[in-house]
Amino acid sequence: STCTSTGFPSFVPLRPDGSESESEVVNALLQEAPASLEYFSRNRRTGERLEWSVSAAALHADFEMSRTIQLARELEAADAEEEEADLAGGAWS
């Protein structure tokens, strides 16, 4: 799902009985240079950050998300180059 307050992807862990927990895990893309991902857990009602142990699976997910960001940057750069070429070639005149 997407966190409504930030627009970042998030998920709500389930309890053993299948009900939703009071926390959510947020995957935030930081717009600083260089762009990076921040994972954190917080209380869904108050927004307060919570202590959170990161598992090996989460570390693997971080690697995969980093690769996704790299691919997105490459596509963005290719799109910018294509747009520049179109402008230079008079495609917008």
DSSP file (Angstrom, degrees, kcal/mol; ACC not computed):
  #  RESIDUE AA STRUCTURE BP1 BP2  ACC     N-H-->O    O-->H-N    N-H-->O    O-->H-N    TCO  KAPPA ALPHA  PHI   PSI    X-CA   Y-CA   Z-CA
    1    1 A S              0   0    0      0, 0.0     9,-2.7     0, 0.0     2,-0.5   0.000 360.0 360.0 360.0 177.6    0.0    0.0    0.0
    2    2 A T  B     -A    9   0A   0      7,-0.3     2,-0.4    24,-0.0     6,-0.1  -0.964 360.0-118.2-118.2 132.2    1.0    3.7    0.0
    3    3 A C     >  -     0   0    0      5,-3.2     4,-2.9    -2,-0.5     3,-0.3  -0.525  21.5-148.7 -65.8 122.5    1.3    5.7    3.1
    4    4 A T  T  4 S+     0   0    0     -2,-0.4    -1,-0.2     1,-0.2    -2,-0.0   0.794  91.5  52.9 -68.9 -27.6   -1.3    8.5    2.7
    5    5 A S  T  4 S+     0   0    0      1,-0.1    -1,-0.2     3,-0.1    -2,-0.1   0.801 127.3  17.5 -80.0 -26.5    0.6   11.1    4.7
    6    6 A T  T  4 S-     0   0    0     -3,-0.3    -2,-0.2     2,-0.2    -1,-0.1   0.649  90.1-128.3-116.4 -22.0    3.9   10.8    2.7
    7    7 A G     <  +     0   0    0     -4,-2.9    -3,-0.1     1,-0.3     3,-0.1   0.503  65.9 131.0  81.5   4.1    3.0    9.0   -0.5
    8    8 A F        -     0   0    0     -5,-0.2    -5,-3.2     1,-0.1    -1,-0.3  -0.590  68.3 -95.7 -88.0 151.5    5.8    6.5    0.1
    9    9 A P  B     +A    2   0A   0      0, 0.0    18,-2.8     0, 0.0     2,-0.3  -0.390  54.1 167.1 -62.0 141.8    5.2    2.7   -0.2
   10   10 A S  E     -B   26   0B   0     -9,-2.7     2,-0.3    16,-0.2    16,-0.2  -0.965  21.4-153.4-149.0 163.6    4.5    1.1    3.1
   11   11 A F  E     -B   25   0B   0     14,-2.0    14,-3.1    -2,-0.3    -8,-0.0  -0.992  13.1-136.2-142.3 153.6    3.2   -2.2    4.5
   12   12 A V        -     0   0    0     -2,-0.3    12,-0.2    12,-0.2    10,-0.0  -0.931  25.2-132.5-109.1 115.4    1.4   -3.2    7.7
   13   13 A P        -     0   0    0      0, 0.0     8,-2.5     0, 0.0     2,-0.3  -0.343  21.7-128.9 -63.9 147.5    2.7   -6.4    9.3
   14   14 A L  B     -E   20   0C   0      6,-0.2     6,-0.2     1,-0.0     5,-0.1  -0.752  13.0-125.6 -99.0 146.5    0.1   -8.9   10.3
   15   15 A R    >   -     0   0    0      4,-3.2     3,-2.3    -2,-0.3    -1,-0.0  -0.351  38.8 -95.6 -77.2 167.1   -0.2  -10.5   13.7
   16   16 A P  T 3  S+     0   0    0      0, 0.0    -1,-0.1     0, 0.0    -2,-0.0   0.803 127.1  56.4 -55.9 -28.8   -0.2  -14.3   14.0
   17   17 A D  T 3  S-     0   0    0      2,-0.1     3,-0.1     1,-0.0    -3,-0.0   0.464 121.2-108.1 -83.8   1.0   -4.1  -14.2   14.0
   18   18 A G  S <  S+     0   0    0     -3,-2.3     2,-0.1     1,-0.3     3,-0.1   0.363  77.6 128.8  92.4  -5.8   -4.1  -12.3   10.7
   19   19 A S        -     0   0    0      1,-0.1    -4,-3.2    -5,-0.1    -1,-0.3  -0.474  66.8 -96.7 -80.9 157.0   -5.1   -9.0   12.1
   20   20 A E  B     -E   14   0C   0     -6,-0.2    -6,-0.2    -2,-0.1    -1,-0.1  -0.472  36.5-127.5 -74.0 141.4   -3.2   -5.8   11.2
   21   21 A S        -     0   0    0     -8,-2.5    -1,-0.1     2,-0.2    -7,-0.0  -0.264  22.0-111.4 -78.3 173.0   -0.6   -4.6   13.7
   22   22 A E  S    S+     0   0    0     22,-0.1    22,-3.2    21,-0.1    23,-0.5   0.498  95.1  71.8 -83.5  -3.7   -0.5   -1.1   15.0
   23   23 A S  E     - C   0  43B   0     20,-0.3     2,-0.3   -10,-0.2    20,-0.2  -0.671  60.6-161.6-110.1 164.9    2.8   -0.4   13.1
   24   24 A E  E     - C   0  42B   0     18,-2.2    18,-2.4    -2,-0.2     2,-0.5  -0.977  17.5-131.9-138.5 153.3    3.7    0.1    9.5
   25   25 A V  E     -BC  11  41B   0    -14,-3.1   -14,-2.0    -2,-0.3     2,-0.4  -0.938  24.9-157.3-106.9 124.2    7.0   -0.1    7.7
   26   26 A V  E     -BC  10  40B   0     14,-3.2    14,-1.9    -2,-0.5     2,-0.7  -0.830  11.2-156.6-106.4 138.2    7.6    2.9    5.4
   27   27 A N  E     - C   0  39B   0    -18,-2.8     2,-0.4    -2,-0.4    12,-0.2  -0.907  22.6-171.6-112.2  99.1   10.0    2.9    2.4
   28   28 A A  E     - C   0  38B   0     10,-3.3    10,-2.8    -2,-0.7     2,-0.7  -0.793  18.7-145.1-101.8 131.7   11.0    6.5    1.9
   29   29 A L  E     - C   0  37B   0     -2,-0.4     2,-0.4     8,-0.2     8,-0.2  -0.848  18.6-147.0 -91.8 116.7   12.9    7.8   -1.1
   30   30 A L  E     - C   0  36B   0      6,-3.3     6,-1.1    -2,-0.7    -2,-0.0  -0.718   3.1-149.3 -86.9 132.4   15.1   10.6    0.1
   31   31 A Q        +     0   0    0     -2,-0.4     4,-0.2     4,-0.2    -1,-0.1   0.256  58.9 116.9 -87.1  12.2   15.7   13.3   -2.5
   32   32 A E  S    S-     0   0    0      2,-0.2    -2,-0.1     4,-0.1     4,-0.1  -0.377  78.2 -69.6 -77.4 160.2   19.1   14.2   -1.3
   33   33 A A  S    S+     0   0    0      1,-0.2     2,-0.1     2,-0.1    -1,-0.1  -0.842 129.0  30.3 -93.8 123.7   22.2   13.8   -3.5
   34   34 A P  S    S-     0   0    0      0, 0.0    -2,-0.2     0, 0.0    -1,-0.2   0.619 103.9-127.1 -79.3 153.6   22.8   11.0   -3.8
   35   35 A A        +     0   0    0     -4,-0.2     2,-0.3    -2,-0.1    -4,-0.2  -0.329  37.7 173.9 -60.9 143.4   19.2    9.7   -3.6
   36   36 A S  E     -C   30   0B   0     -6,-1.1    -6,-3.3    -4,-0.1     2,-0.4  -0.942  28.8-112.7-147.4 167.5   18.8    6.9   -1.1
   37   37 A L  E     -C   29   0B   0     -2,-0.3     2,-0.4    -8,-0.2    -8,-0.2  -0.822  20.2-162.0-104.9 143.9   16.1    4.8    0.6
   38   38 A E  E     -C   28   0B   0    -10,-2.8   -10,-3.3    -2,-0.4     2,-0.5  -0.994   2.8-164.8-125.4 127.2   15.1    5.0    4.2
   39   39 A Y  E     +C   27   0B   0     -2,-0.4     2,-0.3   -12,-0.2   -12,-0.2  -0.924  21.1 155.8-107.7 133.4   13.2    2.1    5.9
   40   40 A F  E     -C   26   0B   0    -14,-1.9   -14,-3.2    -2,-0.5     2,-0.4  -0.993  34.2-131.1-153.4 157.7   11.6    2.8    9.2
   41   41 A S  E     +CD  25  50B   0      9,-0.5     9,-2.9    -2,-0.3     2,-0.3  -0.865  30.6 170.8-108.0 143.0    8.7    1.5   11.3
   42   42 A R  E     -CD  24  49B   0    -18,-2.4   -18,-2.2    -2,-0.4     2,-0.3  -0.982  41.6 -90.9-148.1 161.0    6.2    3.7   13.0
   43   43 A N  E  >  -C   23   0B   0      5,-2.9     4,-2.4    -2,-0.3   -20,-0.3  -0.575  32.7-143.6 -70.2 127.4    3.0    3.7   14.8
   44   44 A R  T  4 S+     0   0    0    -22,-3.2    -1,-0.1    -2,-0.3   -21,-0.1   0.833  96.1  42.6 -65.1 -32.8    0.1    3.9   12.3
   45   45 A R  T  4 S+     0   0    0    -23,-0.5    -1,-0.2     1,-0.1   -22,-0.1   0.912 128.3  23.8 -81.8 -43.9   -2.0    6.1   14.5
   46   46 A T  T  4 S-     0   0    0      2,-0.1    -2,-0.2     0, 0.0     3,-0.1   0.696  90.3-131.6 -98.1 -20.9    0.5    8.5   16.0
   47   47 A G     <  +     0   0    0     -4,-2.4     2,-0.2     1,-0.3    -3,-0.1   0.442  53.8 150.5  81.6  -1.2    3.2    8.5   13.3
   48   48 A E        -     0   0    0     -6,-0.1    -5,-2.9     1,-0.1    -1,-0.3  -0.438  50.5-114.3 -68.1 134.6    5.9    8.0   16.1
   49   49 A R  E     -D   42   0B   0     -7,-0.3     2,-0.3    -2,-0.2    -7,-0.3  -0.418  33.8-153.5 -69.7 145.3    8.9    6.0   14.9
   50   50 A L  E     -D   41   0B   0     -9,-2.9    -9,-0.5    -2,-0.1     2,-0.1  -0.811  25.1 -93.8-118.7 156.7    9.4    2.7   16.6
   51   51 A E        -     0   0    0     -2,-0.3     2,-0.4   -11,-0.1   -11,-0.0  -0.471  50.2-174.6 -62.1 140.4   12.4    0.5   17.3
   52   52 A W        -     0   0    0     -2,-0.1     2,-0.5   -11,-0.0   -11,-0.0  -0.962  22.3-145.7-149.1 125.0   12.7   -2.0   14.5
   53   53 A S        -     0   0    0     -2,-0.4     2,-0.5     1,-0.0    -2,-0.0  -0.780  21.5-139.9 -88.9 130.1   15.0   -5.0   13.9
   54   54 A V        -     0   0    0     -2,-0.5     2,-0.1     4,-0.0    -2,-0.0  -0.789  15.6-149.3 -94.6 129.1   15.9   -5.4   10.3
   55   55 A S     >  -     0   0    0     -2,-0.5     4,-1.8     1,-0.1     3,-0.2  -0.390  29.8-104.6 -89.4 170.4   16.0   -9.0    9.0
   56   56 A A  H  > S+     0   0    0      1,-0.2     4,-2.1     2,-0.2     5,-0.2   0.861 122.3  58.1 -60.7 -35.7   18.3  -10.4    6.3
   57   57 A A  H  > S+     0   0    0      1,-0.2     4,-2.2     2,-0.2    -1,-0.2   0.886 104.5  50.3 -62.9 -38.4   15.3  -10.4    4.0
   58   58 A A  H  > S+     0   0    0      2,-0.2     4,-2.2     1,-0.2    -1,-0.2   0.880 108.1  52.6 -68.0 -36.9   14.9   -6.7    4.5
   59   59 A L  H  X S+     0   0    0     -4,-1.8     4,-1.8     2,-0.2    -2,-0.2   0.892 109.3  49.6 -65.0 -38.1   18.6   -6.1    3.7
   60   60 A H  H  X S+     0   0    0     -4,-2.1     4,-2.3     2,-0.2    -2,-0.2   0.910 109.2  52.2 -65.0 -41.4   18.1   -8.1    0.5
   61   61 A A  H  X S+     0   0    0     -4,-2.2     4,-2.7     1,-0.2    -2,-0.2   0.882 106.0  54.9 -61.5 -38.0   15.0   -5.9   -0.3
   62   62 A D  H  X S+     0   0    0     -4,-2.2     4,-2.5     2,-0.2    -1,-0.2   0.912 107.6  49.4 -61.5 -42.6   17.2   -2.9    0.2
   63   63 A F  H  X S+     0   0    0     -4,-1.8     4,-2.1     2,-0.2    -2,-0.2   0.931 112.4  47.8 -61.4 -45.0   19.7   -4.2   -2.3
   64   64 A E  H  X S+     0   0    0     -4,-2.3     4,-2.1     1,-0.2    -2,-0.2   0.888 111.8  49.5 -64.8 -39.3   16.9   -4.8   -4.8
   65   65 A M  H  X S+     0   0    0     -4,-2.7     4,-2.4     2,-0.2    -1,-0.2   0.889 108.6  53.3 -67.3 -38.0   15.4   -1.3   -4.2
   66   66 A S  H  X S+     0   0    0     -4,-2.5     4,-2.2     1,-0.2    -2,-0.2   0.905 109.3  48.8 -62.0 -40.3   18.8    0.2   -4.7
   67   67 A R  H  X S+     0   0    0     -4,-2.1     4,-2.5     2,-0.2    -1,-0.2   0.891 109.4  52.9 -66.0 -39.1   19.1   -1.6   -8.1
   68   68 A T  H  X S+     0   0    0     -4,-2.1     4,-2.3     2,-0.2    -2,-0.2   0.908 109.1  49.2 -62.1 -42.4   15.6   -0.4   -9.0
   69   69 A I  H  X S+     0   0    0     -4,-2.4     4,-2.5     2,-0.2    -2,-0.2   0.915 109.8  51.7 -63.3 -42.8   16.6    3.2   -8.3
   70   70 A Q  H  X S+     0   0    0     -4,-2.2     4,-2.2     1,-0.2    -2,-0.2   0.926 110.5  48.1 -60.0 -45.1   19.8    2.8  -10.4
   71   71 A L  H  X S+     0   0    0     -4,-2.5     4,-2.4     1,-0.2    -1,-0.2   0.894 110.4  52.0 -62.7 -39.3   17.7    1.5  -13.3
   72   72 A A  H  X S+     0   0    0     -4,-2.3     4,-2.6     2,-0.2    -1,-0.2   0.902 108.6  50.7 -64.0 -40.3   15.3    4.4  -12.9
   73   73 A R  H  X S+     0   0    0     -4,-2.5     4,-2.6     2,-0.2    -2,-0.2   0.914 109.8  50.4 -62.5 -42.0   18.2    6.9  -13.0
   74   74 A E  H  X S+     0   0    0     -4,-2.2     4,-2.3     2,-0.2    -2,-0.2   0.913 112.3  46.5 -63.1 -42.7   19.5    5.2  -16.2
   75   75 A L  H  X S+     0   0    0     -4,-2.4     4,-2.6     2,-0.2    -1,-0.2   0.902 111.8  51.4 -64.9 -40.9   16.1    5.4  -17.8
   76   76 A E  H  X S+     0   0    0     -4,-2.6     4,-2.2     2,-0.2    -2,-0.2   0.911 110.8  48.0 -62.7 -42.4   15.7    9.0  -16.7
   77   77 A A  H  X S+     0   0    0     -4,-2.6     4,-2.4     2,-0.2    -2,-0.2   0.905 111.7  50.0 -64.8 -41.4   19.1    9.9  -18.2
   78   78 A A  H  X S+     0   0    0     -4,-2.3     4,-2.3     2,-0.2    -2,-0.2   0.901 110.6  49.9 -64.3 -40.6   18.2    8.2  -21.5
   79   79 A D  H  X S+     0   0    0     -4,-2.6     4,-2.5     2,-0.2    -2,-0.2   0.903 110.4  50.1 -63.1 -41.4   14.9   10.0  -21.7
   80   80 A A  H  X S+     0   0    0     -4,-2.2     4,-2.4     2,-0.2    -2,-0.2   0.905 110.9  49.0 -64.9 -41.2   16.7   13.4  -21.1
   81   81 A E  H  X S+     0   0    0     -4,-2.4     4,-2.3     2,-0.2    -1,-0.2   0.907 111.5  49.6 -63.6 -41.3   19.2   12.6  -23.8
   82   82 A E  H  X S+     0   0    0     -4,-2.3     4,-2.4     2,-0.2    -2,-0.2   0.904 110.9  49.6 -64.3 -41.5   16.4   11.7  -26.2
   83   83 A E  H  X S+     0   0    0     -4,-2.5     4,-2.5     2,-0.2    -2,-0.2   0.912 110.8  49.8 -64.2 -42.4   14.5   14.9  -25.4
   84   84 A E  H  X S+     0   0    0     -4,-2.4     4,-2.7     1,-0.2    -2,-0.2   0.904 110.9  49.7 -61.4 -41.4   17.7   16.9  -26.0
   85   85 A A  H  X S+     0   0    0     -4,-2.3     4,-2.0     2,-0.2    -2,-0.2   0.900 110.5  50.2 -65.1 -40.3   18.2   15.2  -29.3
   86   86 A D  H  <>S+     0   0    0     -4,-2.4     5,-3.0     2,-0.2     6,-0.4   0.914 112.3  47.0 -63.2 -42.4   14.6   15.9  -30.3
   87   87 A L  H ><5S+     0   0    0     -4,-2.5     3,-1.1     1,-0.2    -2,-0.2   0.914 112.9  48.7 -65.7 -42.9   15.0   19.5  -29.4
   88   88 A A  H 3<5S+     0   0    0     -4,-2.7    -1,-0.2     1,-0.3    -2,-0.2   0.828 110.7  51.9 -66.2 -31.4   18.3   19.8  -31.3
   89   89 A G  T 3<5S-     0   0    0     -4,-2.0    -1,-0.3    -5,-0.2    -2,-0.2   0.444 117.7-111.2 -86.5   0.6   16.8   18.1  -34.3
   90   90 A G  T X 5S+     0   0    0     -3,-1.1     3,-1.5    -4,-0.3    -3,-0.2   0.692  70.2 142.2  82.2  18.1   13.9   20.5  -34.4
   91   91 A A  T 3 <S+     0   0    0     -5,-3.0    -4,-0.2     1,-0.3    -5,-0.1   0.742  75.3  46.7 -64.1 -21.1   11.2   18.0  -33.4
   92   92 A W  T 3         0   0    0     -6,-0.4    -1,-0.3     1,-0.2    -5,-0.1   0.349 360.0 360.0-103.5   6.3    9.5   20.6  -31.3
   93   93 A S    <         0   0    0     -3,-1.5    -1,-0.2    -6,-0.1    -2,-0.1   0.504 360.0 360.0 -86.8 360.0    9.5   23.4  -33.9
